[in-house]
């Protein structure tokens, strides 16, 4: 097994049941925070995200002073390969919708290729993150933005997976559509706050 071959570098966490995308990320973030990592990445493991782009995301945080960097499909046009046109349009206009409702200046708010400085994940109250589907990506970015962290988009090319199927469904879409308005309201009412240490 590959985990045995790279026992000090590769760690696999197994959870019982399908509890949602967001809870899986939160589990991983907490695992990383319990160790001494200063930079924490999230990315797809099906090579939709190119590992060769990792140094550019890392450099944006380490060398350029950003707190969070996003591997963005839309920061310089539309850089998506092998997606159906309907999926591209839905993803692209979903990010536009988020921009209009929240005022956030990020072109790819649903991106799942991100580098966080440790302090970002320590400041966000991970137990207060509400969304479990793809809206989780929006909530994390908007929360970091609302808390004043510096965010940079790094242009990448996203290649659709060769195996597997999308988990998108009407429930996940509804969570994102109405959840974005809720995020904006939470910021207006001062409910997005840093975690108490």
Secondary structure by P-SEA (a helix, b strand, c coil): cccccccccbbbbbbcccccaaaaaaaaaaaaaaccccbbbbbbccccccccaaaaaaaaaacccccbbbbcccccccccccccaaaaaaaaaaaaaaaaaccccccccccccccccaaaaaacccccccccccaaaaaaaaaaaaabbbbbbbbbbbbccccccccccaaaaaaaaaaaaaaaaaaaacccccccc
